[in-house]
Structures are given as C-alpha cells and as structure tokens.
Amino acid sequence: MVNIPKKCDVVVIGGGPSGSAAAAFLRQRGYDVVLFEKKKHPRYQVGESLVPQFWKFCDAAKATDKILAEGFIQKAGGTVAWNGVIRQTSFKQFGYKRPALHVERDRFDHILIDHARENGAKIFEEVIVLGANLERSGGPSVTYRPLGEKTPSEIACRFVVDATGQSALIGRQLDLRVIDDDFRFMTVWGYFTNSMYIALDGRAYPHEQVKTIPPTTFVSSTGKWGWSWHIPLRKTTSVGLIIPQEEVQAVKASDEALQGYFLRKCAETPYLGRLLEPARFSEENFHVMRHYSYRPKALTGPGFFLIGDSAAFIDPIFSEGCLLAFYSAFLAAWAIDRSFRHPERTVESQAVFTRQFAGRYEVGHALAMPRFGGTGKASDVARMSINFDSAQEQELMYVASTMAERSENLVELTQKKWQGAGSEKFRVLETIAF
C-alpha cells in the first residue's frame, strides 16, 4: 500500500518538466506538494532539442548543476534547409555563454523529478489520477488509484496543477481543449543509430564524433507546409516528420504503410537522406501523433491551473515545448504563492497567469506559423509578452524564423523592431559537404 497523505497544499499531476519544475518551485516557497505520475521514471518522451533560454529556469529551480553533470550533447546551433536554401547559425553569435542541448528525455525528465523529490516534494509514481473534484466545498480534491490496486482514494488540496501533457486530464474533463485549426498536422518519428550529422562548419560527420565536434539541429522543409527534424543524441538520432493534413489523407488513400512512408520520405528529403545512408532504423521505436496542436478555452479556474502541454501544444519547429513548460511552471508557482498569501486576490493572480501564458503561447504560435491567421495582426498581449524577453532572445527568435522563412510574424510582433536585422548572425551555404 502506497502511503499517500490525505491532504496537502498543492497536488501536481504529471512528472514531466512542467510538473517537476512546478513542484520544485512550490517547495522552494515552503508549500506541501504531492506529485502523481502514472509511469515510473525513467520513461520515454519525445522533444529532445533545448534552446539556451531554458538555463534561466534551471537556475531558478537550482537544478543546473545536475543537468550539466549528466553530459548531454551540447549543440552548437542550427542548420535549416528551407525551399532549397541552406542557412546556418551559431548560438555563440548571440552572446550565449552556455550551450543549447540535445537531451534524452527519459534521463532529462528523471533528473528533474528526482530534483523535485530532493527539494521535499512527495513524489508518487505509477499512480493513475482518475479525476479532480473542483467543486468540492472546502477546496478541490483529486481521486487517484495506485497501479495494481482496485480501490480509488482521494486527497484534498487547495490547488491542483495539471501537468499531464497531451493527456490533458483537467482540460478533457472540463472540455477546455480545442484542436488548433492552424496546425492540422500529424507527426511521425523514430530513431536511427549511426546517422551522420551536420556541424557548424557545414560538413557532415559520423555519429561517433558527436561529443568532440558539436552538432547542429537540422531542420528541413518537406513540400509546401511540412518539415523534418534531425537531432543527434548520445547513442541515437531522433528523426521526425511534420505532415500536413492533405498529405496524411493521400497516404491513407494509398496502400503504403505509414512507417514505409516515413522511411521513404526521409530518404527522399535532400541532405536528410544522405545523413541517414549509413544509419540503421530502430523499427520498435516508431511513433505517431495525430492532431497534436491544440489550445485551451481556459487556463485556470477555481482551484486549478493548466501548465505545459496540458494547456497547449504548438508546432515544435523552434523547440518551444520545454521552454513553455518551464515558463508556465514558474508562473503558476508564482500565482499559487501569491494566492496563498493573498487569498482575496486569487482571481486576479490567476488572471495574470492566464494573460502571461496566453501571450507566450501566441508568440510561439506566431513563430511557428508561416503567416498570421485571422486579421493578420498580433494581439496586444503577444506584443507585451515578447517584450519580457531580452533583446538577445528576441534576436535569436528573429534569426531562427528568418532561416525558416517565417520572420514576417516576428516583425509584426515587435512592431518592426527587428526588420532587416540579424543577417550577420547566420550564413548561407551552397551545400552540405559529405
């Protein structure tokens, strides 16, 4: 029998980066935190590319030394092949002193949940959360069942933080999740051993040199709307395709199996196919995610917060996922702390959380879109949000979006602050040297 308390200050559901970070932030403020995770760490998760901005949240959580000690692959920058043009940039060009990383998420997430545990959060893994009673008098409660047990139990709390990722437990329970029509895509991905990779000198290197000659993340356009990723890790390489809905329908109408389509498309994509020529595909690690982008009708309500992927998920072209997870965890911890100290201002604190998260989400949404939808204009909340980023971070966003031919949205967001800037921060290559 798992010894789970009957009550606590905050229940966090989900042990990914957002949940573990929220638990650590709340413990630093002295609150009694219980975290439920349905699986046992280490467990698989995709999303291996981290941009340098994530370090500020690791610093805030006091987890930096543990991440550094793991020895993840340090990535030097990005290489983008878009509509036949190859562009390349280095993070050092923007003044970053610490590297971006390529991480195995099973290890990365394990480090973070252990860090939350060491900070005093009560962590219970292999526990299935069945639902949250948000209308209970006296505050919310969470119904759960440890794996292997038949009888559910209940824990009372003052706030519930939903960090369940794509499962979106509270979002589904309250019907808060809306599929994002701007990103009607499917993603398929898998892992290869012995793939070559692209370094900052524009050359392809064998995988065994990935620790001595830092790699870049390689992104390539695949047709009108789709794109691919290539992320070298310590032992394998993560490769994926973002497939537009019309192409998904064409694959369904054909006799080609989805895995066969994935391998063929990878082989046909310029430069990506060459990188994978010496590689071996791991057939047991092929994954599919349909309708993966969504947004929320609401982010908070009486007694709850949605953070990370449980709140919203954007096209991952600029590695915004973990960054948004950390940001929302930090912001939720602030709002919960403020609500505990000033209960009469809880609604106001939740409104601040919603406004800030919504702005950050819209910035990520705009960066990922080839062009703004609707009115073609950025909202005031998005403009406010991006101004919280440093000039260094804004310039990196602008250059990254320029490399993928999506910079018009950032120009609109920053009211033309970066228009025409940053050209010296990337170079155009004639080809990749193999």
JOJO-V128695 format. One record per residue. N is the residue number from 1. RES is the residue in one small letter. PHI is phi in whole degrees, -180 to 180 (none if undefined). BURIAL is # if it has 16 or more other C-alpha atoms within 10 Angstrom, else .. D_FIRST is the distance of its C-alpha to the first C-alpha in whole Angstrom. Layout:
n: [N | N]
res: [RES | RES]
phi: [PHI | PHI]
burial: [BURIAL | BURIAL]
d_first: [D_FIRST | D_FIRST]
This chain:
n: [1 | 2 | 3 | 4 | 5 | 6 | 7 | 8 | 9 | 10 | 11 | 12 | 13 | 14 | 15 | 16 | 17 | 18 | 19 | 20 | 21 | 22 | 23 | 24 | 25 | 26 | 27 | 28 | 29 | 30 | 31 | 32 | 33 | 34 | 35 | 36 | 37 | 38 | 39 | 40 | 41 | 42 | 43 | 44 | 45 | 46 | 47 | 48 | 49 | 50 | 51 | 52 | 53 | 54 | 55 | 56 | 57 | 58 | 59 | 60 | 61 | 62 | 63 | 64 | 65 | 66 | 67 | 68 | 69 | 70 | 71 | 72 | 73 | 74 | 75 | 76 | 77 | 78 | 79 | 80 | 81 | 82 | 83 | 84 | 85 | 86 | 87 | 88 | 89 | 90 | 91 | 92 | 93 | 94 | 95 | 96 | 97 | 98 | 99 | 100 | 101 | 102 | 103 | 104 | 105 | 106 | 107 | 108 | 109 | 110 | 111 | 112 | 113 | 114 | 115 | 116 | 117 | 118 | 119 | 120 | 121 | 122 | 123 | 124 | 125 | 126 | 127 | 128 | 129 | 130 | 131 | 132 | 133 | 134 | 135 | 136 | 137 | 138 | 139 | 140 | 141 | 142 | 143 | 144 | 145 | 146 | 147 | 148 | 149 | 150 | 151 | 152 | 153 | 154 | 155 | 156 | 157 | 158 | 159 | 160 | 161 | 162 | 163 | 164 | 165 | 166 | 167 | 168 | 169 | 170 | 171 | 172 | 173 | 174 | 175 | 176 | 177 | 178 | 179 | 180 | 181 | 182 | 183 | 184 | 185 | 186 | 187 | 188 | 189 | 190 | 191 | 192 | 193 | 194 | 195 | 196 | 197 | 198 | 199 | 200 | 201 | 202 | 203 | 204 | 205 | 206 | 207 | 208 | 209 | 210 | 211 | 212 | 213 | 214 | 215 | 216 | 217 | 218 | 219 | 220 | 221 | 222 | 223 | 224 | 225 | 226 | 227 | 228 | 229 | 230 | 231 | 232 | 233 | 234 | 235 | 236 | 237 | 238 | 239 | 240 | 241 | 242 | 243 | 244 | 245 | 246 | 247 | 248 | 249 | 250 | 251 | 252 | 253 | 254 | 255 | 256 | 257 | 258 | 259 | 260 | 261 | 262 | 263 | 264 | 265 | 266 | 267 | 268 | 269 | 270 | 271 | 272 | 273 | 274 | 275 | 276 | 277 | 278 | 279 | 280 | 281 | 282 | 283 | 284 | 285 | 286 | 287 | 288 | 289 | 290 | 291 | 292 | 293 | 294 | 295 | 296 | 297 | 298 | 299 | 300 | 301 | 302 | 303 | 304 | 305 | 306 | 307 | 308 | 309 | 310 | 311 | 312 | 313 | 314 | 315 | 316 | 317 | 318 | 319 | 320 | 321 | 322 | 323 | 324 | 325 | 326 | 327 | 328 | 329 | 330 | 331 | 332 | 333 | 334 | 335 | 336 | 337 | 338 | 339 | 340 | 341 | 342 | 343 | 344 | 345 | 346 | 347 | 348 | 349 | 350 | 351 | 352 | 353 | 354 | 355 | 356 | 357 | 358 | 359 | 360 | 361 | 362 | 363 | 364 | 365 | 366 | 367 | 368 | 369 | 370 | 371 | 372 | 373 | 374 | 375 | 376 | 377 | 378 | 379 | 380 | 381 | 382 | 383 | 384 | 385 | 386 | 387 | 388 | 389 | 390 | 391 | 392 | 393 | 394 | 395 | 396 | 397 | 398 | 399 | 400 | 401 | 402 | 403 | 404 | 405 | 406 | 407 | 408 | 409 | 410 | 411 | 412 | 413 | 414 | 415 | 416 | 417 | 418 | 419 | 420 | 421 | 422 | 423 | 424 | 425 | 426 | 427 | 428 | 429 | 430 | 431 | 432 | 433 | 434]
res: [m | v | n | i | p | k | k | c | d | v | v | v | i | g | g | g | p | s | g | s | a | a | a | a | f | l | r | q | r | g | y | d | v | v | l | f | e | k | k | k | h | p | r | y | q | v | g | e | s | l | v | p | q | f | w | k | f | c | d | a | a | k | a | t | d | k | i | l | a | e | g | f | i | q | k | a | g | g | t | v | a | w | n | g | v | i | r | q | t | s | f | k | q | f | g | y | k | r | p | a | l | h | v | e | r | d | r | f | d | h | i | l | i | d | h | a | r | e | n | g | a | k | i | f | e | e | v | i | v | l | g | a | n | l | e | r | s | g | g | p | s | v | t | y | r | p | l | g | e | k | t | p | s | e | i | a | c | r | f | v | v | d | a | t | g | q | s | a | l | i | g | r | q | l | d | l | r | v | i | d | d | d | f | r | f | m | t | v | w | g | y | f | t | n | s | m | y | i | a | l | d | g | r | a | y | p | h | e | q | v | k | t | i | p | p | t | t | f | v | s | s | t | g | k | w | g | w | s | w | h | i | p | l | r | k | t | t | s | v | g | l | i | i | p | q | e | e | v | q | a | v | k | a | s | d | e | a | l | q | g | y | f | l | r | k | c | a | e | t | p | y | l | g | r | l | l | e | p | a | r | f | s | e | e | n | f | h | v | m | r | h | y | s | y | r | p | k | a | l | t | g | p | g | f | f | l | i | g | d | s | a | a | f | i | d | p | i | f | s | e | g | c | l | l | a | f | y | s | a | f | l | a | a | w | a | i | d | r | s | f | r | h | p | e | r | t | v | e | s | q | a | v | f | t | r | q | f | a | g | r | y | e | v | g | h | a | l | a | m | p | r | f | g | g | t | g | k | a | s | d | v | a | r | m | s | i | n | f | d | s | a | q | e | q | e | l | m | y | v | a | s | t | m | a | e | r | s | e | n | l | v | e | l | t | q | k | k | w | q | g | a | g | s | e | k | f | r | v | l | e | t | i | a | f]
phi: [none | -76 | -87 | -99 | -65 | -85 | -155 | -161 | -77 | -137 | -102 | -106 | -107 | 115 | -111 | -82 | -57 | -68 | -66 | -65 | -66 | -60 | -62 | -65 | -61 | -70 | -65 | -61 | -92 | 94 | -91 | -82 | -120 | -114 | -118 | -106 | -132 | -74 | -111 | -106 | -74 | -74 | -134 | -69 | -159 | -88 | 112 | -94 | -101 | -120 | -89 | -60 | -62 | -67 | -61 | -64 | -79 | -63 | -61 | -63 | -83 | 62 | -109 | -58 | -61 | -70 | -67 | -62 | -66 | -70 | 77 | -64 | -66 | -91 | -96 | -86 | 171 | -133 | -122 | -126 | -108 | -127 | 52 | 87 | -107 | -103 | -123 | -143 | -139 | -116 | -67 | -65 | -58 | -99 | 89 | -70 | -92 | -112 | -80 | -73 | -131 | -108 | -121 | -78 | -67 | -61 | -74 | -60 | -65 | -64 | -60 | -69 | -73 | -65 | -65 | -62 | -63 | -66 | -83 | 105 | -69 | -87 | -101 | -126 | -95 | 55 | -123 | -94 | -88 | -91 | 168 | -125 | -94 | -94 | -111 | -69 | -67 | 94 | 120 | -72 | -142 | -125 | -97 | -142 | -147 | -61 | -58 | 96 | -103 | -101 | -98 | -74 | -129 | -135 | -126 | -90 | -156 | -105 | -144 | -116 | -111 | -87 | -123 | -86 | 65 | -61 | -66 | 45 | -56 | -72 | -58 | -74 | -60 | -99 | 56 | -101 | -94 | -124 | -63 | -82 | -67 | -72 | -129 | -82 | -124 | -122 | -120 | -129 | -155 | -163 | -131 | -123 | -104 | 70 | -75 | -74 | -145 | -107 | -98 | -70 | -85 | 79 | -109 | -94 | -125 | -68 | -59 | -65 | -99 | -65 | -87 | -102 | -119 | -57 | -86 | -113 | -75 | -110 | -122 | -137 | -73 | -134 | 91 | -67 | -121 | -79 | -157 | -128 | -124 | -143 | -125 | -70 | -109 | -68 | -119 | -133 | -129 | -85 | -132 | -144 | -125 | -100 | -114 | -62 | -59 | -65 | -74 | -59 | -64 | -66 | -65 | -62 | -76 | -91 | -92 | -77 | -70 | -62 | -66 | -64 | -60 | -57 | -66 | -65 | -63 | -62 | -67 | -83 | -74 | -53 | 72 | -61 | -59 | -65 | -62 | -92 | -56 | -86 | -90 | -116 | -82 | -92 | -63 | -76 | -117 | -95 | -131 | -137 | -136 | -104 | 48 | -82 | -100 | -154 | -135 | -99 | -77 | -152 | -107 | -141 | -171 | -55 | 85 | -143 | -134 | -105 | -132 | 59 | -69 | -69 | -88 | -162 | -139 | -113 | -47 | -84 | -61 | -113 | 55 | -84 | -57 | -67 | -63 | -68 | -63 | -64 | -60 | -69 | -65 | -63 | -68 | -65 | -62 | -63 | -66 | -68 | -59 | -64 | -69 | -65 | -78 | -134 | -55 | -69 | -112 | -60 | -61 | -64 | -64 | -67 | -66 | -63 | -56 | -61 | -63 | -69 | -65 | -60 | -65 | -65 | -63 | -66 | -61 | -62 | -62 | -66 | -64 | -81 | -83 | -63 | -161 | -64 | -91 | 59 | -77 | 80 | -125 | -79 | -80 | -63 | -68 | -69 | -64 | -64 | -63 | -67 | -75 | -79 | -79 | -69 | -60 | -60 | -68 | -64 | -67 | -61 | -59 | -65 | -65 | -61 | -70 | -65 | -62 | -101 | 56 | -131 | -77 | -58 | -67 | -69 | -59 | -65 | -61 | -98 | 52 | 68 | -58 | -104 | -58 | 78 | -89 | 79 | -64 | -80 | -93 | -142 | -127 | -101 | -102 | -72 | -164 | -97 | -85 | -106]
burial: [. | . | . | . | . | . | # | # | # | # | # | # | # | # | # | # | # | # | # | # | # | # | # | # | # | # | # | # | . | . | # | # | # | # | # | # | # | # | # | . | # | . | . | . | . | . | # | # | # | # | # | # | # | # | # | . | # | # | . | . | # | . | # | # | . | . | # | . | . | . | . | # | # | # | # | # | # | # | # | # | # | # | . | . | . | # | # | # | # | # | # | . | . | . | . | . | . | . | # | # | # | # | # | # | # | # | # | # | # | # | # | # | # | # | # | # | # | . | # | # | # | # | # | # | # | . | # | # | # | . | . | # | # | # | . | . | . | . | . | # | # | # | . | # | # | # | . | . | . | . | . | . | . | # | # | # | # | # | # | # | # | # | # | # | # | # | . | # | # | # | # | . | . | . | . | . | # | . | . | # | . | . | # | # | # | # | # | # | # | # | # | # | # | # | # | # | # | # | # | # | . | # | . | # | # | # | # | . | . | # | . | . | # | # | # | # | # | # | # | # | # | # | . | . | . | # | # | # | # | # | # | # | # | # | . | # | # | # | # | # | # | # | # | # | # | . | . | # | . | . | . | . | . | . | . | . | . | # | # | . | . | # | # | . | # | # | # | . | # | # | # | # | # | # | # | # | . | . | # | . | # | . | . | . | . | . | . | . | . | . | . | # | # | # | # | # | . | # | # | # | . | . | # | # | # | # | # | # | # | # | # | # | # | # | # | # | # | # | # | # | # | # | # | # | # | # | # | # | # | # | # | # | # | # | # | # | # | # | # | . | . | . | . | . | . | # | # | . | # | # | # | . | # | # | # | # | # | # | # | # | # | # | # | # | # | # | # | # | # | # | # | # | . | . | . | . | . | # | . | . | # | # | # | # | # | # | . | . | . | . | . | . | . | # | # | # | # | # | # | # | # | # | # | # | . | # | # | # | # | # | # | # | # | # | . | . | . | # | . | . | . | # | . | . | # | # | . | # | # | . | . | # | . | .]
d_first: [0 | 4 | 6 | 9 | 12 | 14 | 17 | 19 | 22 | 22 | 19 | 21 | 20 | 21 | 21 | 24 | 27 | 28 | 24 | 24 | 27 | 26 | 23 | 26 | 29 | 27 | 25 | 29 | 30 | 27 | 25 | 21 | 20 | 17 | 17 | 15 | 16 | 16 | 17 | 16 | 19 | 22 | 23 | 26 | 28 | 32 | 34 | 35 | 38 | 38 | 41 | 42 | 41 | 38 | 38 | 39 | 35 | 34 | 36 | 35 | 31 | 32 | 31 | 35 | 35 | 31 | 33 | 36 | 35 | 33 | 37 | 37 | 40 | 42 | 44 | 48 | 48 | 49 | 51 | 52 | 54 | 55 | 58 | 59 | 59 | 57 | 56 | 55 | 53 | 52 | 49 | 52 | 54 | 53 | 52 | 48 | 48 | 44 | 44 | 42 | 39 | 38 | 34 | 32 | 29 | 26 | 27 | 29 | 26 | 23 | 26 | 25 | 22 | 22 | 24 | 23 | 20 | 22 | 24 | 21 | 19 | 15 | 15 | 12 | 13 | 12 | 12 | 14 | 16 | 18 | 20 | 22 | 23 | 26 | 28 | 26 | 28 | 27 | 26 | 24 | 20 | 18 | 16 | 13 | 11 | 8 | 10 | 10 | 8 | 11 | 11 | 12 | 12 | 14 | 15 | 19 | 21 | 25 | 25 | 23 | 25 | 25 | 25 | 24 | 27 | 29 | 26 | 27 | 24 | 26 | 30 | 29 | 28 | 31 | 33 | 34 | 34 | 38 | 39 | 42 | 45 | 46 | 44 | 44 | 43 | 41 | 39 | 39 | 38 | 38 | 38 | 41 | 41 | 45 | 46 | 49 | 48 | 51 | 51 | 53 | 57 | 56 | 56 | 54 | 52 | 50 | 46 | 46 | 48 | 45 | 44 | 48 | 50 | 47 | 47 | 47 | 45 | 48 | 48 | 50 | 52 | 52 | 54 | 55 | 51 | 49 | 48 | 46 | 44 | 44 | 41 | 42 | 38 | 38 | 38 | 38 | 40 | 39 | 41 | 41 | 43 | 43 | 45 | 47 | 47 | 50 | 50 | 46 | 48 | 51 | 48 | 47 | 50 | 51 | 50 | 48 | 45 | 43 | 42 | 46 | 47 | 45 | 46 | 50 | 49 | 48 | 51 | 54 | 53 | 55 | 54 | 50 | 52 | 53 | 50 | 48 | 51 | 50 | 46 | 44 | 42 | 38 | 38 | 34 | 34 | 36 | 34 | 36 | 35 | 37 | 38 | 36 | 38 | 37 | 38 | 36 | 38 | 36 | 34 | 33 | 33 | 31 | 28 | 28 | 29 | 29 | 30 | 31 | 31 | 29 | 32 | 35 | 36 | 39 | 41 | 40 | 44 | 44 | 40 | 39 | 35 | 34 | 36 | 36 | 32 | 33 | 35 | 33 | 30 | 33 | 34 | 31 | 30 | 34 | 34 | 31 | 32 | 35 | 34 | 32 | 35 | 37 | 35 | 39 | 39 | 36 | 38 | 40 | 38 | 36 | 40 | 40 | 37 | 38 | 42 | 41 | 38 | 41 | 44 | 42 | 41 | 44 | 45 | 43 | 44 | 48 | 48 | 46 | 49 | 52 | 54 | 53 | 52 | 54 | 56 | 56 | 55 | 52 | 51 | 51 | 48 | 48 | 51 | 49 | 46 | 48 | 50 | 47 | 47 | 49 | 52 | 51 | 48 | 50 | 53 | 50 | 49 | 53 | 54 | 51 | 51 | 55 | 54 | 52 | 55 | 53 | 55 | 57 | 53 | 53 | 57 | 56 | 53 | 55 | 58 | 60 | 59 | 58 | 61 | 62 | 61 | 59 | 61 | 61 | 57 | 57 | 60 | 61 | 61 | 63 | 61 | 58 | 59 | 58]
